[in-house]
């Protein structure tokens, strides 16, 4: 199994990655299908990252070793947009777990089809939340992937926290407000570790949330689904 210290070989299938062969291949691809766009929105609200190289954009997907099956399912969905043959493996390099798998990841290649996502999420080089992101771009499918990335079912198995620690309080409040309006939820913003803010979805919303996302949740992540009343 390969390691992730070098993201790409410079040659694939006998052709350099910057060759006319691969540039023509990239140009031949259609725009990102609607389902992959929606999945990308959910993942980018969660753990995934965008990178701009020259004028075009790529996405990095990464999950911890416990979520290998989920990450590999994402790879299968996006594999036409990557030069990787399989996800890369990152190993622990220190401590008692040295040498064990820490995470799995893959990156798409840069492509114009991802530029709309850059424009949606990135402000002054930083991932940011602006009005209308949830209202205009988040679907049931997107929400399922956001929850698979960042959702955490609470002890009652009905209420949920969406971990939004990377966003400002104002951004989290905007996310919560638009979620409530669009999906008829009753989420609210609560403090986390006296430093961050997260979205809390109460147990009374368990049935609504389950019905919204359960058709799209990968089997390995079904433990994140709320228990129906």
C-alpha positions in Angstrom: 0.0 0.0 0.0 1.5 3.3 -1.0 2.1 6.3 1.3 0.9 9.8 0.8 4.2 11.7 1.1 4.3 12.1 -2.7 0.9 12.9 -3.9 1.3 12.0 -7.6 3.8 10.1 -9.8 4.8 12.4 -12.6 3.7 9.7 -15.1 0.5 7.8 -15.5 -0.2 5.1 -18.1 3.0 6.0 -19.8 2.2 9.7 -20.3 3.5 12.6 -18.2 0.7 14.2 -16.3 1.4 17.5 -18.0 1.4 15.9 -21.5 -1.1 16.7 -24.3 -2.6 13.3 -23.8 -3.7 14.0 -20.2 -4.6 17.7 -20.9 -6.9 16.5 -23.8 -8.4 13.9 -21.4 -9.2 16.6 -18.8 -10.7 18.8 -21.5 -12.9 16.0 -22.7 -14.6 15.6 -19.3 -18.1 17.0 -18.9 -18.9 19.4 -16.2 -19.3 17.9 -12.7 -22.6 16.0 -12.6 -25.2 17.5 -10.2 -24.9 14.7 -7.7 -21.1 15.1 -7.4 -21.5 18.9 -7.1 -24.0 18.3 -4.3 -21.7 15.8 -2.6 -18.8 18.2 -2.9 -20.8 21.0 -1.2 -21.5 18.7 1.7 -17.9 17.5 2.0 -16.5 21.0 1.7 -18.8 22.2 4.6 -17.1 19.3 6.4 -13.5 18.0 6.2 -12.6 18.5 2.5 -10.3 21.3 1.2 -10.0 23.3 -2.0 -6.7 24.3 -3.7 -6.2 26.8 -6.5 -3.4 26.1 -9.0 -3.0 28.8 -11.6 -6.6 29.4 -12.7 -8.2 26.1 -11.8 -9.2 24.2 -8.7 -8.9 20.8 -7.1 -10.4 19.1 -4.0 -8.7 17.1 -1.4 -10.7 14.4 0.5 -9.3 12.9 3.6 -10.7 10.6 6.4 -9.2 8.9 9.4 -8.5 5.2 9.2 -11.8 4.3 10.9 -13.6 5.8 7.9 -11.7 4.0 5.2 -14.8 2.5 3.6 -16.5 5.9 3.4 -13.4 7.5 1.9 -13.0 4.8 -0.7 -16.6 5.2 -1.7 -15.9 8.9 -2.3 -12.9 7.9 -4.4 -15.1 5.6 -6.5 -17.4 8.5 -7.2 -14.7 11.0 -8.1 -12.1 8.7 -9.7 -12.7 10.0 -13.2 -11.4 13.4 -11.9 -8.1 12.1 -10.3 -4.8 10.7 -11.5 -4.5 8.4 -8.5 -5.1 4.7 -8.9 -6.3 4.5 -5.3 -6.4 6.6 -2.2 -3.1 7.3 -0.5 -2.3 6.1 3.0 -0.8 8.3 5.7 1.0 6.6 8.6 1.5 7.6 12.1 5.2 8.7 12.4 5.5 9.1 16.2 4.4 7.5 19.4 3.0 4.1 20.3 1.0 4.0 17.0 4.0 4.6 14.8 3.6 2.8 11.5 -0.1 2.4 11.8 -2.5 3.9 9.3 -3.6 7.4 10.3 -5.7 8.4 7.4 -6.6 7.9 3.7 -6.9 10.6 1.2 -7.1 11.5 -2.5 -7.0 14.7 -4.6 -8.7 15.5 -7.8 -6.6 17.0 -10.5 -7.1 20.7 -11.2 -10.0 21.4 -13.5 -12.3 24.2 -14.5 -15.3 22.2 -13.3 -14.3 22.8 -9.6 -14.0 26.6 -10.0 -17.6 27.2 -9.1 -17.0 25.5 -5.8 -13.9 27.8 -5.2 -16.1 30.8 -5.9 -18.8 29.5 -3.5 -16.5 28.8 -0.6 -13.3 30.8 -0.8 -13.0 34.4 0.2 -9.5 36.0 0.3 -7.9 32.5 0.1 -9.9 31.1 3.1 -12.9 28.9 3.4 -15.8 31.1 4.4 -19.6 30.9 4.8 -21.7 33.5 3.0 -25.5 34.1 3.0 -27.4 31.8 0.6 -24.9 28.9 0.7 -27.3 26.6 2.5 -30.4 28.1 1.0 -29.2 27.9 -2.6 -26.7 25.0 -2.7 -27.3 22.5 0.1 -29.6 19.6 -0.8 -30.6 16.5 1.1 -27.7 14.7 -0.6 -25.3 17.4 0.5 -26.6 17.4 4.0 -26.0 13.6 4.2 -22.4 14.1 3.3 -21.9 17.0 5.7 -23.3 14.8 8.5 -21.1 11.9 7.5 -18.1 14.2 7.7 -18.9 16.3 10.7 -22.1 14.9 12.4 -21.9 13.4 15.9 -24.9 11.6 17.3 -25.4 12.3 21.0 -25.9 9.8 23.9 -29.7 9.9 23.4 -29.2 8.6 19.8 -31.6 11.2 18.6 -30.0 14.6 18.9 -26.9 15.6 16.9 -24.0 18.0 16.8 -22.5 19.2 13.5 -19.0 20.1 14.3 -18.4 23.6 12.8 -15.4 24.6 14.9 -13.5 25.9 11.9 -16.1 28.6 11.3 -16.7 31.9 13.2 -19.7 32.2 15.5 -21.4 34.5 13.0 -20.9 31.9 10.2 -22.2 29.1 12.4 -25.3 31.1 13.3 -25.9 31.7 9.6 -25.6 28.0 8.8 -28.0 27.1 11.6 -30.5 29.7 10.5 -30.5 28.7 6.9 -30.7 25.0 7.8 -33.8 25.7 9.9 -35.5 27.7 7.2 -34.7 25.3 4.3 -35.3 21.9 6.1 -37.8 22.8 8.8 -35.3 22.0 11.6 -35.0 23.6 15.0 -31.2 23.7 15.3 -29.4 26.1 17.5 -25.8 27.2 18.0 -24.1 26.1 21.3 -20.6 26.8 22.6 -18.0 24.0 22.5 -14.9 23.9 24.7 -15.4 27.5 25.6 -13.8 28.5 22.4 -15.8 27.2 19.4 -19.4 27.0 18.3 -21.3 24.1 16.9 -24.7 23.3 15.6 -27.0 21.3 17.8 -30.0 19.6 16.2 -32.5 18.5 19.0 -34.1 15.1 19.4 -37.4 16.5 18.3 -35.9 16.8 14.8 -34.7 13.1 14.7 -37.4 11.9 12.3 -37.0 14.9 10.0 -33.3 14.5 9.8 -33.4 10.7 9.3 -35.9 11.0 6.5 -33.7 13.7 4.8 -30.4 11.9 4.8 -30.9 8.2 5.4 -31.2 7.4 1.6 -27.7 8.7 1.0 -25.7 7.7 4.1 -23.0 5.1 3.3 -23.5 1.8 5.2 -20.3 2.2 7.1 -21.6 5.6 8.5 -25.1 4.5 9.4 -24.2 4.7 13.1 -24.6 8.5 12.7 -28.2 8.2 11.8 -30.6 9.3 14.6 -32.9 6.6 16.0 -36.5 7.1 15.0 -39.1 7.8 17.7 
